Amino acid sequence: MFGFEDIMPQLCLHMFHELASDAFINLKISVEFVLTMRKSYRLNPYHNFEHAFNVCHCMYNILRRNRDIFTPLEVSVAVKT
């Protein structure tokens, strides 16, 4: 994603928050998780933080567009795993 590398963590947090209510998401833990995940990726042309973000965004779209299929609990579990 050209030029979006700096805001990918914020976008991940936005997706988590939009999908799961505050009752299911701890913001402090989510921030620490996303930043640790970004920092932990090694330089790799494919399996890197951008790829992880793309997978997260794909799951976000699947869950958001199919809210009538998934229960709120199922969505929160998908966001946390």
C-alpha positions in Angstrom: 0.0 0.0 0.0 1.9 3.0 -1.3 2.3 5.6 1.3 0.0 4.0 3.9 2.7 2.2 5.9 2.7 4.8 8.7 -1.1 4.6 9.3 -1.6 0.9 8.9 -1.6 0.3 12.7 -4.3 3.0 13.2 -6.3 1.4 10.4 -6.0 -2.0 12.0 -7.3 -0.5 15.3 -10.1 1.2 13.5 -11.2 -2.1 11.9 -11.0 -3.9 15.3 -13.1 -1.2 17.0 -15.7 -1.1 14.2 -16.2 -4.8 14.2 -16.3 -5.6 17.9 -17.8 -3.5 20.6 -15.7 -2.0 23.4 -17.0 -4.8 25.7 -14.9 -7.3 23.6 -11.9 -5.1 22.8 -9.3 -3.7 25.2 -7.8 -0.7 23.4 -4.5 -0.7 25.3 -3.9 -4.3 24.6 -4.9 -3.9 21.0 -2.5 -1.0 20.5 0.4 -3.0 22.1 -0.5 -6.1 20.0 -0.5 -4.2 16.6 2.7 -2.2 17.3 4.5 -5.3 18.6 3.4 -7.3 15.5 4.6 -4.5 13.2 8.0 -4.3 15.0 8.4 -8.1 15.0 8.3 -8.7 11.3 11.6 -9.1 9.6 12.5 -7.7 6.2 10.8 -10.1 3.8 9.4 -9.3 0.4 6.1 -11.1 1.1 5.4 -12.1 4.7 5.7 -8.7 6.2 3.5 -6.2 8.1 1.9 -5.0 4.9 0.8 -8.6 4.1 -0.6 -9.0 7.6 -2.5 -5.7 7.1 -3.9 -7.0 3.8 -5.1 -10.2 5.5 -6.6 -8.2 8.3 -8.4 -5.9 5.9 -9.7 -8.9 3.9 -11.2 -10.4 7.1 -12.6 -7.1 8.1 -14.5 -6.8 4.8 -15.8 -10.4 5.0 -17.1 -9.9 8.5 -18.5 -6.4 7.9 -20.3 -7.4 4.7 -21.8 -10.6 6.3 -23.1 -9.3 9.6 -26.3 -11.2 9.1 -24.4 -14.5 9.1 -22.1 -14.0 12.1 -23.1 -13.4 15.7 -21.4 -10.5 17.6 -19.5 -13.2 19.6 -18.3 -14.9 16.5 -17.1 -11.5 15.1 -15.3 -10.7 18.3 -13.6 -14.1 18.3 -12.5 -13.6 14.7 -11.1 -10.1 15.5 -9.1 -11.5 18.5 -7.6 -14.5 16.7 
